[in-house]
Amino acid sequence: MVSLFAFFGPPLITIFLFAVGTLPYALWVTRKRPSRAARWAVIGVAAAIAAYGAGTVYGLAPTNPLDVCATGTATVCTGTPGGTPH
């Protein structure tokens, strides 16, 4: 059985961090008047960070890519299935 914190914790933390980040973002947009591309870049970076954080919490993203290479299960480390060298 999954604990309530493990189920509800990461989404609540993500919502809290986005809520805290909206004030600096709003101040930056109103004072500096950045371009549309710059605003979308900031939003994209924040979304990518949140997605990676959620992925690590739920076990979908490795916390350290070198750990995956050491186990020999990743094809990106050696280019072949099973991690065996060419």
Backbone as XML, in Angstrom:
<?xml version="1.0"?>
<chain id="A" units="angstrom">
  <residue number="1" name="MET">
    <atom name="N" x="0.830" y="-1.173" z="0.000"/>
    <atom name="CA" x="0.000" y="0.000" z="0.000"/>
    <atom name="C" x="0.880" y="1.244" z="0.000"/>
  </residue>
  <residue number="2" name="VAL">
    <atom name="N" x="0.521" y="2.210" z="-0.800"/>
    <atom name="CA" x="1.289" y="3.442" z="-0.933"/>
    <atom name="C" x="0.841" y="4.435" z="0.129"/>
  </residue>
  <residue number="3" name="SER">
    <atom name="N" x="1.818" y="5.084" z="0.771"/>
    <atom name="CA" x="1.457" y="6.079" z="1.784"/>
    <atom name="C" x="0.824" y="7.299" z="1.128"/>
  </residue>
  <residue number="4" name="LEU">
    <atom name="N" x="0.089" y="8.054" z="1.909"/>
    <atom name="CA" x="-0.573" y="9.243" z="1.380"/>
    <atom name="C" x="0.443" y="10.288" z="0.925"/>
  </residue>
  <residue number="5" name="PHE">
    <atom name="N" x="1.564" y="10.421" z="1.660"/>
    <atom name="CA" x="2.568" y="11.392" z="1.242"/>
    <atom name="C" x="3.199" y="10.996" z="-0.087"/>
  </residue>
  <residue number="6" name="ALA">
    <atom name="N" x="3.471" y="9.730" z="-0.268"/>
    <atom name="CA" x="4.071" y="9.293" z="-1.534"/>
    <atom name="C" x="3.125" y="9.526" z="-2.704"/>
  </residue>
  <residue number="7" name="PHE">
    <atom name="N" x="1.832" y="9.461" z="-2.452"/>
    <atom name="CA" x="0.847" y="9.652" z="-3.516"/>
    <atom name="C" x="0.561" y="11.134" z="-3.757"/>
  </residue>
  <residue number="8" name="PHE">
    <atom name="N" x="0.327" y="11.890" z="-2.679"/>
    <atom name="CA" x="-0.059" y="13.292" z="-2.810"/>
    <atom name="C" x="1.103" y="14.268" z="-2.657"/>
  </residue>
  <residue number="9" name="GLY">
    <atom name="N" x="2.215" y="13.835" z="-2.096"/>
    <atom name="CA" x="3.336" y="14.731" z="-1.827"/>
    <atom name="C" x="3.942" y="15.396" z="-3.050"/>
  </residue>
  <residue number="10" name="PRO">
    <atom name="N" x="4.418" y="14.623" z="-4.034"/>
    <atom name="CA" x="5.060" y="15.262" z="-5.190"/>
    <atom name="C" x="4.158" y="16.231" z="-5.958"/>
  </residue>
  <residue number="11" name="PRO">
    <atom name="N" x="2.901" y="15.914" z="-6.210"/>
    <atom name="CA" x="2.071" y="16.922" z="-6.890"/>
    <atom name="C" x="1.869" y="18.189" z="-6.055"/>
  </residue>
  <residue number="12" name="LEU">
    <atom name="N" x="1.695" y="18.037" z="-4.744"/>
    <atom name="CA" x="1.514" y="19.210" z="-3.896"/>
    <atom name="C" x="2.783" y="20.055" z="-3.832"/>
  </residue>
  <residue number="13" name="ILE">
    <atom name="N" x="3.927" y="19.408" z="-3.765"/>
    <atom name="CA" x="5.195" y="20.141" z="-3.769"/>
    <atom name="C" x="5.372" y="20.875" z="-5.091"/>
  </residue>
  <residue number="14" name="THR">
    <atom name="N" x="5.024" y="20.241" z="-6.192"/>
    <atom name="CA" x="5.139" y="20.880" z="-7.506"/>
    <atom name="C" x="4.231" y="22.094" z="-7.592"/>
  </residue>
  <residue number="15" name="ILE">
    <atom name="N" x="3.001" y="21.965" z="-7.145"/>
    <atom name="CA" x="2.072" y="23.104" z="-7.164"/>
    <atom name="C" x="2.589" y="24.236" z="-6.277"/>
  </residue>
  <residue number="16" name="PHE">
    <atom name="N" x="3.120" y="23.901" z="-5.116"/>
    <atom name="CA" x="3.678" y="24.910" z="-4.224"/>
    <atom name="C" x="4.853" y="25.641" z="-4.877"/>
  </residue>
  <residue number="17" name="LEU">
    <atom name="N" x="5.763" y="24.894" z="-5.507"/>
    <atom name="CA" x="6.917" y="25.531" z="-6.137"/>
    <atom name="C" x="6.507" y="26.415" z="-7.306"/>
  </residue>
  <residue number="18" name="PHE">
    <atom name="N" x="5.522" y="25.985" z="-8.082"/>
    <atom name="CA" x="5.027" y="26.842" z="-9.165"/>
    <atom name="C" x="4.369" y="28.102" z="-8.606"/>
  </residue>
  <residue number="19" name="ALA">
    <atom name="N" x="3.627" y="27.961" z="-7.502"/>
    <atom name="CA" x="2.995" y="29.131" z="-6.889"/>
    <atom name="C" x="4.047" y="30.116" z="-6.383"/>
  </residue>
  <residue number="20" name="VAL">
    <atom name="N" x="5.115" y="29.594" z="-5.779"/>
    <atom name="CA" x="6.184" y="30.459" z="-5.288"/>
    <atom name="C" x="6.940" y="31.102" z="-6.459"/>
  </residue>
  <residue number="21" name="GLY">
    <atom name="N" x="7.060" y="30.389" z="-7.560"/>
    <atom name="CA" x="7.790" y="30.916" z="-8.718"/>
    <atom name="C" x="7.023" y="31.921" z="-9.541"/>
  </residue>
  <residue number="22" name="THR">
    <atom name="N" x="5.711" y="32.006" z="-9.357"/>
    <atom name="CA" x="4.941" y="32.951" z="-10.169"/>
    <atom name="C" x="5.210" y="34.395" z="-9.798"/>
  </residue>
  <residue number="23" name="LEU">
    <atom name="N" x="5.493" y="34.684" z="-8.541"/>
    <atom name="CA" x="5.767" y="36.071" z="-8.146"/>
    <atom name="C" x="7.032" y="36.615" z="-8.802"/>
  </residue>
  <residue number="24" name="PRO">
    <atom name="N" x="8.176" y="35.916" z="-8.708"/>
    <atom name="CA" x="9.361" y="36.432" z="-9.409"/>
    <atom name="C" x="9.157" y="36.515" z="-10.926"/>
  </residue>
  <residue number="25" name="TYR">
    <atom name="N" x="8.433" y="35.544" z="-11.488"/>
    <atom name="CA" x="8.171" y="35.564" z="-12.929"/>
    <atom name="C" x="7.314" y="36.778" z="-13.296"/>
  </residue>
  <residue number="26" name="ALA">
    <atom name="N" x="6.279" y="37.035" z="-12.511"/>
    <atom name="CA" x="5.410" y="38.178" z="-12.798"/>
    <atom name="C" x="6.167" y="39.499" z="-12.665"/>
  </residue>
  <residue number="27" name="LEU">
    <atom name="N" x="7.011" y="39.609" z="-11.659"/>
    <atom name="CA" x="7.817" y="40.830" z="-11.514"/>
    <atom name="C" x="8.773" y="41.002" z="-12.683"/>
  </residue>
  <residue number="28" name="TRP">
    <atom name="N" x="9.382" y="39.921" z="-13.118"/>
    <atom name="CA" x="10.317" y="39.981" z="-14.242"/>
    <atom name="C" x="9.601" y="40.409" z="-15.522"/>
  </residue>
  <residue number="29" name="VAL">
    <atom name="N" x="8.418" y="39.854" z="-15.761"/>
    <atom name="CA" x="7.667" y="40.172" z="-16.977"/>
    <atom name="C" x="7.200" y="41.627" z="-16.966"/>
  </residue>
  <residue number="30" name="THR">
    <atom name="N" x="6.737" y="42.115" z="-15.819"/>
    <atom name="CA" x="6.215" y="43.478" z="-15.775"/>
    <atom name="C" x="7.321" y="44.525" z="-15.794"/>
  </residue>
  <residue number="31" name="ARG">
    <atom name="N" x="8.469" y="44.232" z="-15.217"/>
    <atom name="CA" x="9.540" y="45.237" z="-15.160"/>
    <atom name="C" x="10.428" y="45.233" z="-16.395"/>
  </residue>
  <residue number="32" name="LYS">
    <atom name="N" x="10.814" y="44.065" z="-16.870"/>
    <atom name="CA" x="11.781" y="43.980" z="-17.975"/>
    <atom name="C" x="11.117" y="43.923" z="-19.344"/>
  </residue>
  <residue number="33" name="ARG">
    <atom name="N" x="9.873" y="43.505" z="-19.409"/>
    <atom name="CA" x="9.166" y="43.333" z="-20.683"/>
    <atom name="C" x="9.957" y="42.448" z="-21.652"/>
  </residue>
  <residue number="34" name="PRO">
    <atom name="N" x="10.222" y="41.183" z="-21.267"/>
    <atom name="CA" x="10.998" y="40.296" z="-22.140"/>
    <atom name="C" x="10.196" y="39.913" z="-23.385"/>
  </residue>
  <residue number="35" name="SER">
    <atom name="N" x="10.906" y="39.415" z="-24.361"/>
    <atom name="CA" x="10.243" y="38.987" z="-25.586"/>
    <atom name="C" x="9.397" y="37.741" z="-25.314"/>
  </residue>
  <residue number="36" name="ARG">
    <atom name="N" x="8.525" y="37.444" z="-26.234"/>
    <atom name="CA" x="7.673" y="36.259" z="-26.092"/>
    <atom name="C" x="8.525" y="34.993" z="-26.059"/>
  </residue>
  <residue number="37" name="ALA">
    <atom name="N" x="9.568" y="34.953" z="-26.875"/>
    <atom name="CA" x="10.437" y="33.767" z="-26.892"/>
    <atom name="C" x="11.134" y="33.580" z="-25.549"/>
  </residue>
  <residue number="38" name="ALA">
    <atom name="N" x="11.574" y="34.674" z="-24.936"/>
    <atom name="CA" x="12.238" y="34.574" z="-23.634"/>
    <atom name="C" x="11.268" y="34.097" z="-22.560"/>
  </residue>
  <residue number="39" name="ARG">
    <atom name="N" x="10.039" y="34.583" z="-22.607"/>
    <atom name="CA" x="9.054" y="34.135" z="-21.622"/>
    <atom name="C" x="8.760" y="32.649" z="-21.778"/>
  </residue>
  <residue number="40" name="TRP">
    <atom name="N" x="8.593" y="32.187" z="-23.025"/>
    <atom name="CA" x="8.339" y="30.761" z="-23.247"/>
    <atom name="C" x="9.544" y="29.910" z="-22.865"/>
  </residue>
  <residue number="41" name="ALA">
    <atom name="N" x="10.744" y="30.450" z="-23.042"/>
    <atom name="CA" x="11.946" y="29.702" z="-22.639"/>
    <atom name="C" x="11.968" y="29.495" z="-21.127"/>
  </residue>
  <residue number="42" name="VAL">
    <atom name="N" x="11.626" y="30.524" z="-20.382"/>
    <atom name="CA" x="11.600" y="30.405" z="-18.919"/>
    <atom name="C" x="10.526" y="29.415" z="-18.483"/>
  </residue>
  <residue number="43" name="ILE">
    <atom name="N" x="9.357" y="29.488" z="-19.095"/>
    <atom name="CA" x="8.280" y="28.549" z="-18.764"/>
    <atom name="C" x="8.695" y="27.121" z="-19.117"/>
  </residue>
  <residue number="44" name="GLY">
    <atom name="N" x="9.350" y="26.937" z="-20.257"/>
    <atom name="CA" x="9.802" y="25.611" z="-20.664"/>
    <atom name="C" x="10.846" y="25.028" z="-19.737"/>
  </residue>
  <residue number="45" name="VAL">
    <atom name="N" x="11.777" y="25.869" z="-19.291"/>
    <atom name="CA" x="12.805" y="25.394" z="-18.356"/>
    <atom name="C" x="12.164" y="24.984" z="-17.034"/>
  </residue>
  <residue number="46" name="ALA">
    <atom name="N" x="11.218" y="25.783" z="-16.545"/>
    <atom name="CA" x="10.542" y="25.439" z="-15.292"/>
    <atom name="C" x="9.760" y="24.138" z="-15.434"/>
  </residue>
  <residue number="47" name="ALA">
    <atom name="N" x="9.099" y="23.953" z="-16.562"/>
    <atom name="CA" x="8.347" y="22.718" z="-16.783"/>
    <atom name="C" x="9.280" y="21.511" z="-16.887"/>
  </residue>
  <residue number="48" name="ALA">
    <atom name="N" x="10.427" y="21.688" z="-17.532"/>
    <atom name="CA" x="11.391" y="20.590" z="-17.649"/>
    <atom name="C" x="11.956" y="20.198" z="-16.286"/>
  </residue>
  <residue number="49" name="ILE">
    <atom name="N" x="12.244" y="21.186" z="-15.465"/>
    <atom name="CA" x="12.756" y="20.897" z="-14.118"/>
    <atom name="C" x="11.696" y="20.162" z="-13.302"/>
  </residue>
  <residue number="50" name="ALA">
    <atom name="N" x="10.453" y="20.613" z="-13.392"/>
    <atom name="CA" x="9.377" y="19.951" z="-12.655"/>
    <atom name="C" x="9.170" y="18.525" z="-13.155"/>
  </residue>
  <residue number="51" name="ALA">
    <atom name="N" x="9.245" y="18.326" z="-14.457"/>
    <atom name="CA" x="9.050" y="16.989" z="-15.020"/>
    <atom name="C" x="10.187" y="16.053" z="-14.607"/>
  </residue>
  <residue number="52" name="TYR">
    <atom name="N" x="11.414" y="16.549" z="-14.600"/>
    <atom name="CA" x="12.532" y="15.703" z="-14.178"/>
    <atom name="C" x="12.418" y="15.366" z="-12.688"/>
  </residue>
  <residue number="53" name="GLY">
    <atom name="N" x="12.023" y="16.352" z="-11.893"/>
    <atom name="CA" x="11.842" y="16.097" z="-10.462"/>
    <atom name="C" x="10.771" y="15.054" z="-10.212"/>
  </residue>
  <residue number="54" name="ALA">
    <atom name="N" x="9.657" y="15.174" z="-10.914"/>
    <atom name="CA" x="8.589" y="14.180" z="-10.755"/>
    <atom name="C" x="9.041" y="12.820" z="-11.271"/>
  </residue>
  <residue number="55" name="GLY">
    <atom name="N" x="9.809" y="12.809" z="-12.342"/>
    <atom name="CA" x="10.299" y="11.543" z="-12.883"/>
    <atom name="C" x="11.228" y="10.825" z="-11.931"/>
  </residue>
  <residue number="56" name="THR">
    <atom name="N" x="12.067" y="11.585" z="-11.230"/>
    <atom name="CA" x="12.967" y="10.943" z="-10.264"/>
    <atom name="C" x="12.197" y="10.441" z="-9.049"/>
  </residue>
  <residue number="57" name="VAL">
    <atom name="N" x="11.178" y="11.186" z="-8.624"/>
    <atom name="CA" x="10.385" y="10.752" z="-7.471"/>
    <atom name="C" x="9.649" y="9.450" z="-7.787"/>
  </residue>
  <residue number="58" name="TYR">
    <atom name="N" x="9.073" y="9.372" z="-8.978"/>
    <atom name="CA" x="8.307" y="8.185" z="-9.346"/>
    <atom name="C" x="9.161" y="7.090" z="-9.992"/>
  </residue>
  <residue number="59" name="GLY">
    <atom name="N" x="10.474" y="7.301" z="-10.078"/>
    <atom name="CA" x="11.365" y="6.275" z="-10.596"/>
    <atom name="C" x="11.421" y="6.192" z="-12.103"/>
  </residue>
  <residue number="60" name="LEU">
    <atom name="N" x="11.021" y="7.245" z="-12.798"/>
    <atom name="CA" x="11.033" y="7.237" z="-14.255"/>
    <atom name="C" x="12.308" y="7.835" z="-14.837"/>
  </residue>
  <residue number="61" name="ALA">
    <atom name="N" x="13.053" y="8.562" z="-14.033"/>
    <atom name="CA" x="14.296" y="9.182" z="-14.493"/>
    <atom name="C" x="15.407" y="8.789" z="-13.530"/>
  </residue>
  <residue number="62" name="PRO">
    <atom name="N" x="16.591" y="8.497" z="-14.042"/>
    <atom name="CA" x="17.690" y="8.135" z="-13.149"/>
    <atom name="C" x="18.171" y="9.348" z="-12.379"/>
  </residue>
  <residue number="63" name="THR">
    <atom name="N" x="18.505" y="9.146" z="-11.126"/>
    <atom name="CA" x="19.039" y="10.252" z="-10.344"/>
    <atom name="C" x="20.475" y="10.541" z="-10.738"/>
  </residue>
  <residue number="64" name="ASN">
    <atom name="N" x="21.184" y="9.539" z="-11.205"/>
    <atom name="CA" x="22.555" y="9.716" z="-11.672"/>
    <atom name="C" x="22.723" y="8.850" z="-12.921"/>
  </residue>
  <residue number="65" name="PRO">
    <atom name="N" x="22.862" y="9.460" z="-14.101"/>
    <atom name="CA" x="22.978" y="8.667" z="-15.330"/>
    <atom name="C" x="24.151" y="7.694" z="-15.319"/>
  </residue>
  <residue number="66" name="LEU">
    <atom name="N" x="25.189" y="7.991" z="-14.568"/>
    <atom name="CA" x="26.341" y="7.088" z="-14.516"/>
    <atom name="C" x="25.994" y="5.782" z="-13.815"/>
  </residue>
  <residue number="67" name="ASP">
    <atom name="N" x="25.031" y="5.810" z="-12.898"/>
    <atom name="CA" x="24.598" y="4.580" z="-12.231"/>
    <atom name="C" x="23.980" y="3.620" z="-13.235"/>
  </residue>
  <residue number="68" name="VAL">
    <atom name="N" x="23.227" y="4.136" z="-14.208"/>
    <atom name="CA" x="22.607" y="3.286" z="-15.221"/>
    <atom name="C" x="23.684" y="2.661" z="-16.093"/>
  </residue>
  <residue number="69" name="CYS">
    <atom name="N" x="24.707" y="3.425" z="-16.433"/>
    <atom name="CA" x="25.790" y="2.895" z="-17.266"/>
    <atom name="C" x="26.574" y="1.811" z="-16.525"/>
  </residue>
  <residue number="70" name="ALA">
    <atom name="N" x="26.723" y="1.969" z="-15.221"/>
    <atom name="CA" x="27.496" y="1.000" z="-14.454"/>
    <atom name="C" x="26.804" y="-0.351" z="-14.373"/>
  </residue>
  <residue number="71" name="THR">
    <atom name="N" x="25.470" y="-0.357" z="-14.446"/>
    <atom name="CA" x="24.762" y="-1.629" z="-14.349"/>
    <atom name="C" x="24.769" y="-2.391" z="-15.663"/>
  </residue>
  <residue number="72" name="GLY">
    <atom name="N" x="25.076" y="-1.678" z="-16.758"/>
    <atom name="CA" x="25.122" y="-2.353" z="-18.051"/>
    <atom name="C" x="23.775" y="-2.567" z="-18.677"/>
  </residue>
  <residue number="73" name="THR">
    <atom name="N" x="22.748" y="-1.831" z="-18.241"/>
    <atom name="CA" x="21.415" y="-2.014" z="-18.802"/>
    <atom name="C" x="21.045" y="-0.933" z="-19.810"/>
  </residue>
  <residue number="74" name="ALA">
    <atom name="N" x="21.877" y="0.073" z="-19.966"/>
    <atom name="CA" x="21.533" y="1.169" z="-20.870"/>
    <atom name="C" x="22.276" y="1.035" z="-22.186"/>
  </residue>
  <residue number="75" name="THR">
    <atom name="N" x="21.558" y="1.225" z="-23.291"/>
    <atom name="CA" x="22.193" y="1.154" z="-24.598"/>
    <atom name="C" x="22.909" y="2.449" z="-24.933"/>
  </residue>
  <residue number="76" name="VAL">
    <atom name="N" x="22.583" y="3.547" z="-24.237"/>
    <atom name="CA" x="23.236" y="4.817" z="-24.531"/>
    <atom name="C" x="24.683" y="4.832" z="-24.062"/>
  </residue>
  <residue number="77" name="CYS">
    <atom name="N" x="25.040" y="3.977" z="-23.130"/>
    <atom name="CA" x="26.404" y="3.977" z="-22.606"/>
    <atom name="C" x="27.384" y="3.364" z="-23.600"/>
  </residue>
  <residue number="78" name="THR">
    <atom name="N" x="26.985" y="2.298" z="-24.251"/>
    <atom name="CA" x="27.908" y="1.609" z="-25.140"/>
    <atom name="C" x="27.391" y="1.518" z="-26.570"/>
  </residue>
  <residue number="79" name="GLY">
    <atom name="N" x="26.109" y="1.798" z="-26.770"/>
    <atom name="CA" x="25.536" y="1.734" z="-28.098"/>
    <atom name="C" x="24.976" y="0.381" z="-28.474"/>
  </residue>
  <residue number="80" name="THR">
    <atom name="N" x="25.063" y="-0.596" z="-27.592"/>
    <atom name="CA" x="24.529" y="-1.919" z="-27.879"/>
    <atom name="C" x="23.592" y="-2.352" z="-26.762"/>
  </residue>
  <residue number="81" name="PRO">
    <atom name="N" x="22.606" y="-3.175" z="-27.072"/>
    <atom name="CA" x="21.716" y="-3.671" z="-26.024"/>
    <atom name="C" x="22.488" y="-4.473" z="-24.985"/>
  </residue>
  <residue number="82" name="GLY">
    <atom name="N" x="22.114" y="-4.302" z="-23.741"/>
    <atom name="CA" x="22.774" y="-5.029" z="-22.667"/>
    <atom name="C" x="24.035" y="-4.367" z="-22.164"/>
  </residue>
  <residue number="83" name="GLY">
    <atom name="N" x="24.469" y="-3.299" z="-22.814"/>
    <atom name="CA" x="25.627" y="-2.556" z="-22.362"/>
    <atom name="C" x="26.959" y="-3.189" z="-22.686"/>
  </residue>
  <residue number="84" name="THR">
    <atom name="N" x="26.990" y="-4.193" z="-23.569"/>
    <atom name="CA" x="28.270" y="-4.824" z="-23.911"/>
    <atom name="C" x="29.004" y="-3.970" z="-24.931"/>
  </residue>
  <residue number="85" name="PRO">
    <atom name="N" x="30.302" y="-3.843" z="-24.832"/>
    <atom name="CA" x="31.066" y="-3.054" z="-25.798"/>
    <atom name="C" x="31.013" y="-3.675" z="-27.198"/>
  </residue>
  <residue number="86" name="HIS">
    <atom name="N" x="31.313" y="-2.869" z="-28.183"/>
    <atom name="CA" x="31.313" y="-3.327" z="-29.586"/>
    <atom name="C" x="32.360" y="-4.393" z="-29.800"/>
  </residue>
</chain>
